[in-house]
């Protein structure tokens, strides 16, 4: 298999079979617009912003108590004003329809309790009861309702109930430590906290009562803690979830301005306070309708299975499948318990039409020799989604070999900041090996040179040159907008800089090679870290890796996690360095290779390249990393210890090649 090889081609009857085809035909019949191909459709979507986003509003039949005055009041970035005058509510579109109430909305699986199914009718009733309970607690529009909860139905019910009232939602998973919770939720000055006293991770019971008590005592604005029963003992002195839902109430939805805050998402927070990114009702509503239907091809009656914790924007994307009247599979616990095949086994049981996986999970399955298409019945799956990090060429090959050659492998990249995809596939685009198929509709994505010029066929900064409705309403506590401008618009004034390193091809497909601030640049040859990892982690002896480039001295350091029983000897060092030299360039053969027990990752799976670089250049760990924001808090210790050895020149005993 070679880069750019076509692995899947849209069928001839795509305009009849897929949601995006139905939309294209609707544009032709209702708007008199005819687009011969996806490229023409995309170009229209980013040049006629009013026409495109107005069509999304009409096509998905957005319900508003007050109509909008115009689609786009102000076009500048930052500061674009979308649909002024409109009043609506996200939650109404998720559970407000009084139809198909007996169909399943949620299938919930965890290692803490037995599987549960919740119908749309049951979900509506629980949201109405939770709304009434929050009102009894004094929750009003603009109040913050936050959660220390796993990915379970109660979390979704509480979110929709809060949204129905115009309260602002934010959540942390219970595996977060106290510091990480307070760094995030403490910024919001919440009124109500929902929490569990414990949960199971695999076969291990984790008690969180002490952590909840500490969080409770550190949030002075908190008026009520609601105990959501899940595992272990109850939270002392806290009303229960059943008490919150004890009284019936009408299922109502407060009409809110388009930009009224819906939820707050947080950046990874590996150093300093995480950015508290505020997303609005209208922007998320339109974007997720567009994304889930036109890119993911979700339809009424479909089912989405995608493992996520409540810390990741994928949780918000997962539950938005309800907008399309599709059901969701909620998974809580260790995603690799009792073995790596768990998610595939679950897919055989739940019968999703779309299965989402992380590229790291797919590559781990490949490395372990799993053959899910032969071991499990996966015939319900039309689409395999992948996001969170780049997927190497070998990952594409593995999916099509082991799952099914007829599935649409939809690799995408976007992020917390826009809570959606920026580049990804859809059923009107071919799947190209090693590449994301195209730019998302309504997203004016491009690659910029350091001078701010668009480039094609070479690496550049991923930027967005026109506003999107799901760009943040703002950052919490950033009254004058200065932090927001600094985060996204200072580098290229008036243009959103996303922070990824990307290359677009002439046909519009793209490859993300890692964070632009972690790009390896030796002797003027720039290389994304994902290309580096693809080579290193293809060695059978290597389980994981992390690379950093120190500018002074000019040194490339590679850290590897080896299989049990494997020793990092000179022969293995030479083979790894030679593989990188041959596959990439002589300049990108590492100067130093060091074996470590594990690679530090955020709870959303991202490797900590920049924090490790800062540690190696003399910054203390405490100033760089919040340990409880890591999957394994102890994983950073080996890097701190290695930094202490760098007071003397490296040699072979220290891992020098």
N, C-alpha and C positions, 0 to 999 in steps of 0.2 A: 504494500500500500504506500502511496506517495502523497505528499501534501497537495491538496486541491483536487484529488481524485473524487469524482462524483459517486456517492454511495447510495443516494436515494433521489429519485426524480418525481416531481409532482405528477399525479395521474392526469390523463386528458380530461376527465370529468371533475376536476378539482373545484370548479366554480359551482358545481351542484352539490358536492359532498361536504365541503368545509365551510365553517362560519365566515372565514375571510372571503371566500367566493360568494357567499350569500350577500355580504356587505358590498362587494364590488358590483354585483348585479343590482342591488338596491340603489347604489350611486347612479348607475346608468338609468334606471327606471324613474327614480324620484328626483334626481338632480341633473339629469342629462349629461353626466360625466362618464366618459368611456376611456378606460386605461388598458392598453394592450398587454402590459406586463407590470410586475411588481415595482420595477425601478421608476416607472412613470407615476405609479400610485404613490410611492414614497416621496418623490420630489414634489408632487402636489401637496402632500400632507405637511411638508415643512416650509412651503412657500405661501400657501393660502391657509394660514393658521385658523382664521375665522371660519372659512368654509369647512376645513377638516374637522375641527373640534365641535363646530355646530352640527355636523353630520353625525358625530359620535353621540352627541346629546339626543338627537332625534332617532337614530337607528336603535339605540338601546332604551328608548322611551323613558328617559329620566323624568322622575316625578318631582315636581316643585310646587310649593304652595304659592310662590310668587315667581313670575317669569323673569328671565334675565333681560336687561336692557340692550346689551350687545355681548358678543362673545368675548372680545378682548378690549378692555378699556384703556390699558396702557401696555405697550409692547416691550418696553425696556427691560434689561436685566442688570441687577435685580430690580424688582418692583413691578413686574407684570401683574395686571389686575384682570382676573378671569371672571366672566359671567357676573358682572356687577348687577345687583338687584335681585338675583335668584336666592330663594330660600328653600333648603332641602335637608335631607338627613340620610346619611350613609346607611344606618340601621334599617330604615324603612325598606331600602332596596334589598337588603340581605334577608329579612324575615317578614316583610310587610305584605307579601302576596298571600291571599286567602285561597290557595289552590294546591292540589297534590299534597295535602297535609299528612297523608299516610306514608309518603315516600321518605326514605332515609336521608337525613341531613348529615349525621355524624356516625361514624364507626370509630369507637375509641378502644385502643389497646394499650396496656401498660403492664409492667412487672409488679404493680402494686395491688391491682384488683382485677376482677374478671372483665372480659370484654363487654362493652355496652353499645347499644344502638339507640340513637335518638332521632325520631322523625321530625319533619318540619313542624307538624302540629305541636309536638311536645316541646320543641325548641321555642316556638312562639309563646307558649304558655309560660315557660320558665323565664323567658326574657321579660314578659309582662309582670310576673311576680317579682323578679329581681329589680325591675324598674321601680315598682311600688315600694320595695324594701329600701332602696337607696333614697327615695323621696322621704321616707320616714326618718332616715338618718340625716336629713337636711341637705342632701346633695342637690345642687342647683347648676344651671349652665355655667361653664367656666371653672367649676370646682375640679380638683384632680382626684380621680379614683385610681389607685395603683394596686399592683398585685405582686405577690411573691409566690407564684404558682407555676406548676408544670403545664404541659400541653394536654389539657383534659377538657371535657365539655363545660365544666363550671367556669373555666377561664373565658371561653367564648361567650357563654351566657352573660357573664358580668361585663365583658367588653361591650356587647351589643346593648345591654341595659344602660350602661353609662353613656354610650353614644346616643341612645334614644333621647336622653335628657340634655344633651349638649355638654355633659361632663367630659373631661379630658383624660384619656387612658394612657397608662404606661405599665410595663411589667418587667420583672426579672425572674428567671427560673430559680428554683430553690437550691440548685447547686452553686449559685453565686454565694460568695462569702459576704460578711457584713459590710466590709469596706466598699465592695463593688456595688452593693445595693444602695448604700447611703450616697455614694458618689453619683449615682443616677437618680434615684427617687428623691433624695434629699434636696435636689435642685428645684423640685416642683412644688414643694410645700403642700403635700397631699392632705386631704380631709379623711379619706377612707382607705384602709389597706386590707386586702384579702390575702390570706396566707394559709399554708398547710403546716402541720406540726411535724411532718416527716414524709418520706417517700422511699421507694426501693430502687436501688441501682443494681440490676442483675439480681443476685440472691442476697444482697446486703441491705439491711434496713438502716436508713440515714435519719437520725433524729435532728430536727431543726428548731426545737422549742427555744433553746438558748439564743440562737441567732435571731429568731423572730422577736424575742424579748428585748434584745439589744437594739434591733432596728426600731422597735416600738418606742423605746426610751430615748431614741436619738432624733425623732421626728416631732418637734414641738407642736406642729400644726395638726397632727393626727388626732382625730376625735374618736374614731372607731376602728377596731380590728375585727374582721370577720373570719371565723375559723371554718375553713373548708375541709371537711373530714376526708382523710386520704390514707394515712398510715400512722401507726403508733398512737400515742396519747393525743388528747385534744389540747388546744391552746388555752391556758388558764385565763379566766376573766374576759373571754371573748364570746360575743354572740355567735351562734352557729350559722352555717349556710342554710339549714332548714328554717331557722328563725327569720333569716332575711327573706326567704321565699314563702313564708307562712300565710300571707294574705294575697288574695286575688287582686288583680288590678287590670285596668284597660291597657291594651297594647297600643300605645300612642307614641308619636315621634315628633319632638319639638322641631319646628321649621327653623333652620339656622342659615346664616349667610354662607355663601360658597366657601369662603376661606376660614370659617370657624374651625378651631383646632379639633381634630378627631383623636389623634394619639401622638405620643412623643416616642421617637426611636433614638437610640444612643449609638455613638461611635464606639469602637472597641474599648477605649479607655485604658490602653496599656501604659499610657503616661499622661499624668494630669487628669483633670476632670473630663469625662467623656462629653462630646458635643451632644446637647439635647436638641434633637432635630424635630421640629414641629410640623406635622402634616395635617392638611385640612380635609374636611368632609368632602367637598366637591372635587378637589384635585385627585384624591385617592379613588373616589367613586368612578370618575370618568376613566382614569388611567387603568384601573383594574378591570373594568368592563372591557376596555379596548385590548388590554394585554391578554386576559384570560380567554377571550373569545377569538380574537384575530391572530394572536401568536400561538396560544396553547390549544386552540380549537376545542375549548370546553363548551359543552352544550347541556341543556336540561337533561337530567337523568345520567350524566356522566359522573365519574368518581375520580378524585385526585388523592393520591398517596404520595407524601413527600415528608420524610423525617426532618423535623426541625425542633429546636427548643423555643421557648418564648422570648429568648434574647435576640433572635435573628429576624430580620425583616421578612424572611420566608414564612414565618408564622402568620404575619399580616396578609401575605399573599395567599397562603393556604386557605385561610378562612374566607377570603374574598371569592372563593369558588362558589359560595352560596349565592353570590350576585347572579350567577348564571343558572341557578337552580340545580347545580351539581352538588354532590355530597363530598365530604372530606373524611380522610382517615387520619385520626389523631393518634400519634405514637408517643409514649412517654417511657423513659428508662434508657438502659444501655442499648444502643442500636445494633451492637454486635453480640448480644446475649440471646441464647446460649452459644451462638456461633455466628460467623460472618454471613451465613445464609439466611438469617432471620428475616431481613426485609424482603427477600425474594419469596420465602415461605409465606410471609404475610400477604404478599401480592397475590399468590395463588388463592388464598382464602378470601381476600376482600374484593378481588376482581376490579382493580382500577383501570380506567381508560387512559389515564396518564400517570406515570410513575416518575417521581423526581428523585434523583440521587446526587450526591456530591461527587465531583471527579475523583477526590481522594478515595472514596468508598469504591468506586468502579475500578480504580487501579489496584486497590487492595484485593478485591475479588479476583481480578486477573492474575495477580501475583500468587494468590493462594490456589489457583487452578480451578476455581468454581466454574461450573457450567449450568447456570440457572435455567437456560432455555431447555436443557435436557432433563434437569432434575425436577422442574416445576412447570405447572400449566400457566403460562403467561399470555395466553391467547387473547385476553381481554385488552391488552395494552396496545393502543394506537400510537402513543407518543411517549418517549423517554426524555424527560427534561434533565438538564445538568447545569449547575451553577455553583458559584462560591469560589472557584479557582479555575485556572486553565485546565483543559483536558488534553493530554498528549495524544499524538497521532495513534499510538497503540491503544488508547482507550476507545477511540472511534471503531477501530478494527475489532476490538473485543466485544463491544455492544452488538455490532452487526453479525458477528460470528456466533455469539452465545445467546442473544435474546431472540432476534428475528430480523431477517433482512428487509421485511416490509414495514417496520416501525419507523416513525419519524424521530430521529435523534435531534433534539432541539437544544443545542448548547447556547447558553446566553450569559451575558454579563451586564450588571447594572449596579444596584447597591442600595444601602440604607438611605442614602442622601435623597434619592428620588423614589425609593420604594417600588422599583420596577426594573424592567430590563431596558438597556440602552441599545445593545446589539444582540440579536438572537435570530433563530429561524422562525419559519411559519410554513404552513402547507402549500404555499405558492412558490417556495424557493427550494432549489436542490440542497442536499446536504453535501458539503465538501469536506473531505477528510482533513482534520486538523484545524478547521476554521468555523467561525460563526457565520451563518449564511447571509445575514444582511442587517441593515439598520432597522430599528423598530419604527413603525408608523408614528408620525408626529414627533420624532426625535431627530433633530438636525445634528447628528453626530459626525465628527470629522477628526482627523489627526492633524495636529499643528506642529510645525517646526519650532525650535526655540525662539525664532523671530516672529512667531505668530502667523505663519503662512500655511495654508492647507497643503498636505503632502499625501501622495498615493504611492504605494509600493515601497515605502520606507517607514521606519518606526517614528512615532511622534506622540505628543500628548493627546489623550482622549479628551475632546471638548464637545460642548453642545452650544451651537451658535444662535439658537432661537429658544424662547421660553417654552416650558411645558407646564401644564396645570399641576402636576405632582411635584414640582420643585418645592422645597420647604416654604411654608408660610414664614418661617424665620427660625432662629435659634432661641431657646428659652432663656429669658433674662437678658437678652441682647436688645435693649430698648432702642438704641440708635442704629441698629443694623450693622455696626462696624465689624463685629466678629463674623457675621454672615458674609459680608463682602470680602473680608480677609480670607475666609475659608475657601471660597469658590471663584472670586472674581478679580482678585488683585493681580494674578499672574498675567492674564489677558483681559484687560478692562472690557466689560460688557459681554464677555464670553465665559461660560461655565467651564472651569477646568476640573475634571473629575479625579485626576490623580493616577490614572492608569496609563500604561505604555502600550500603544496599539499600532497595528499596521493594517490599512485597508488595501484591498486589491482593486484592480480596475473594474471587476464585476460587482463590487460592493460588499463582498465578504470581508471578514476581519480576523485577526489573531491578537488576543491580549496576552502580553508576555510578562505581566507582573506590574507592581506598583512603579510608577515612574521615578519616585524618589529612592527606589531600591535597585534601579537599573545598573548593570555592571558596565563600566566604561573604562576600558584599558587601551591606551594608545589610540584613542579616537574611535575604537570599535565598540559600539553599544550593543548590549545583549540583555534581553529580559531574563529574569530569574527562572521563569517557567521552562524555558528552553534548556537551561542548565539542569534543573531537576529531572526533566524528562530523560536525559542521558544518564545521570547518576543513579536514579532509582530504577533504571532498567537492569542494573547489575543484580544478580540473584542474591548476592550477599548483603545488599543495602535495603533496609526497610524504610528509611526516611532520611532527609538531608536538609541542610540550610547553608546558604552561601552569603558571605559579605565581602565587600570590596573596601579596603582601607586606602584612602588617597595618599596619606603621608605616614609611613612609607607606602609605596604602591604595592599592595599585597592583597592577594585573593585567598580567602580562607574558607575551606569547605569543612563543614561538620556533618558526620554521618552516624546514623544509628544502624548497627549491624545485626544480622540474625544471631540468635543465641548460638554460642559455640564458635562464631567466626572471629578471627583476630585481624586487626588492622596491621598487617605486616608490610614490608617494603614491596613485595610482589603485588599485593592488592592495591597499594597506593599507585604503583606504576600503571596498572591496568586502568584504574579510574582516571588518572591524569591523561593517559593515552587515549582513552575513549572520548574524553572531553576535547582533547587536542584535535582528534580526527573528525568528530562530529560538529564541533563549533569553530574554534580557531586556536592556533598556538597560543595566542595571548590569553585565552580563557582556561588554560590548564592551571589548576590551583597551585599556589606556592606552598600551601600548608593544608594537610588533611588531618582532622582530629576526630576521634571516635567519642561520642557522648551517649549517655543512656537514653535520652529522648529529646525531641525538638520542641521548644516552647511554641505553643499555639494559643490563640484566643479561643474563647468558647464557641466562636463561629468557624473555627478551623484554620484561621489565617496564621501563617508563620511570622514570627517576630524578627524580621530581618533588620529593620532600623533600630529597635531597642537593643538587639545584640551588638550591632555596630557601635552604638553609643557606649555600651558596657566595655567593649574592647578598646575604646579610645579614652577610658578613664572615668566615665560617669558611674556613680554608685547605682547598684541595682534598685535601691529604694527610690531613687530619683527618676528611674526609667520605667519600671514595671510595677503594676499592681498585681501581686502574685495571685490573688483570688479572682483575677480576670482571665486566668489561664486554665486550660484543660487540666494540666498537671502543674500545680504551683511549684513543685520541686524541680521542674525541668530546667529552670533558669540557673540553678546552682552550678552546674558543670561549666557554664559559660563564664560565670563570675570567677570560678576557680581558675579557669584557663586564662582569663584576663590578668590574674595575679602572676602568672608565669611569664608574661610578656615584658617584664622588666629586663630580660636578657634576650639576645637574638635567638630565634627559633632554630632547632636542629632536628635531626631525625627522631630523637627520643620524644620530642614535643610534637611530632607529627609532620615535620617538614619533608616535602617530597624531594 
